[in-house]
Amino acid sequence: MYGGDSDNSDGGSDDLRRGDTLDFRNLKVVSAVGRGAKGVVFLARQYGAAAGGGEWVALKVVSKALLRKKNKNGYGGCKRVSFERHILRHLDHPLFPRFRGAFETEQLTGFAIDYCHGGNLHSLRKKQPEKTFSEKSIRFYAVELVLALEYLHNFGVVYRDLKPENIMIQETGHIMLVDFDLSKKLKLKSNSSSCNSSPNSDSSSEKEKRKRQISRFNCFCHTGMSLYDLDIPSQLDTIPTRQSLSDLLEKSNSFVGTEDYVAPEVILGQGHDFGVDWWSLGIVLYEMLYGATPFKGANRKETFQRIITKEPYLMGETTPLKDLIIKLLEKDPNGRIEVDEIKSHDFFKGVKWDTVLEIARPPYIPQNDHEIEDLIGFSKKDVESFVHGIFFPKNKREKDKTNEGDKKGNTIESRKDEDNNHNNKNVWVDKLNQDSIKDDNFLVF
């Protein structure tokens, strides 16, 4: 889905390592549950001694032919698939999916992650009275989203596609952030050692705080996730007091995101960093509170114009939640609230950040009522044929169905400087679905 750099590989065969490989013969593919710009998500079950007792997984399947086509046009799909696998392999946090292995066939490449039976936050909101959440529920989900984004940012990764459809609900009721197709690892500034502040102006406690920040920043280097080559700790004495990790990193010029959730600096091509995720969080919180996004226009141009020029309308009296939303939706990224200020905001007063993941009763606990134990699975040939048919339709009826889905898609994936213009495709898949598990919400990735 990401218009990244080109790659000449067929879809990541070099990225597969011993111990990561899934045997398609040990996968029972039950249903298509979503699709995106490059692939289809299936519900599948793993069998075999190492499969954890036949656990259900989400199988993201990507067409090799489509990747080759995108690479030929300069979209770099292969690198994005490899990058997503790379991130997933090294995530170790309860709010992110576990990487369950990768597979390849003659026509497909893909990987498996945890499957969430609770659907996503978008579908959950639509089930609420008035299609909105209570402030108590919003606080719970907001806390977990802040923790998830903070975790990614500490690795130098900006998420760039925060929206309710990418926030899944685990069977425990806690969230799971999925889909890293638009995520990007930000690079360290080559001149990050230069600054306007004297090293003697920093207190020892402030230096120690930044040292802990950078320790988290590099903590995965020993696992093979070599995010940065620079020796950051040696630069500690030259980091200004109020300088955050964002100040150490180069901005990205990518023009990516989802229409309603994209930040002003992305639209204006000013370069962006972690601040785009905090903007998107503000949009998500607004949507949870009011049931709609704040800048929606009749078309993309109008939506972007409103994002750049209009202030969000927050109906009713001022509350800590509304104040937080206003600070997150600050159009100037330099004035936008960041993680430390977010966590100390009045809306989160009393939150025990270190223990929130231990909460046994989140606002919503999904009921796993899907009767899928005895459903017939689909063969590798069926899956290959289905995925190929989605992206390379043979007749006008199928093309029209894809085009109809395109009208519903609001994801932007063009790039400035290093990126190329490209449109996302979202469409409901009505084949390879079995009625007993068909849902009215289609996972978009």
Order of alpha helices (4+ residues) and beta strands (2+ residues): beta-beta-beta-alpha-alpha-beta-beta-alpha-alpha-beta-beta-beta-beta-alpha-alpha-beta-alpha-alpha-alpha-alpha-alpha-alpha-alpha-beta
